[in-house]
Structures are given as structure tokens and as C-alpha cells.
């Protein structure tokens, strides 16, 4: 399991983008694929599987669902995979 996550989790915790996610979450994987497609430097932060234990996500975004992305390049924080993918497309080179 860790061998699979290593390439998706850059060594630097100073990456400008942080993705809060769960293991094997299809919505989170959708965002990971787009981040990788654009070659963006990001840090994966894996959160608690139990929804009620995701306090770190709630502190960042106001909700406990994942995925959540925090982009220090633009100051954006958002949830919902479709919204995140649209944001990445618009901000980092998607088709207009």
C-alpha cells in the first residue's frame, strides 16, 4: 500500500497544494489524476476514514468530506472532486 502512495506524495511538505484525501477513494483519485496530468507539486494528506474523526478537514474547509484541496498559490480552498477538477483545469491549463 505505501509503495503505491509514495509517487503521489511528494517528499516536500512545502508543496503549494495540499490534497486531503482517503485511501482508495475514487473521488480523491480523480483529483490525483488531474494533479499528475498537469505535473503539479502537491502534498497528499491522508485523513481518518471515520467521517466524524476528520477534524483536520473541518478546520481547513468547514466540512468533513474529502477530497479537499488547499492551493497556496491562489489562496483557494475547496471541496467536491468535480469543482476541484474544474478549478485545476481553469487555473493550471485546462481547456477553456
Buried (B, 14 or more C-beta within 10 A) or exposed (E): EEEEEEEBBBEEEEBBBBBBBBEEBEBBBBBBEBBEBBEBEBBBBBBBEEEEEBEBBBEBBEEBBBBBBBBEEEEBBBBBBEEBBBBBBEBBEBEE
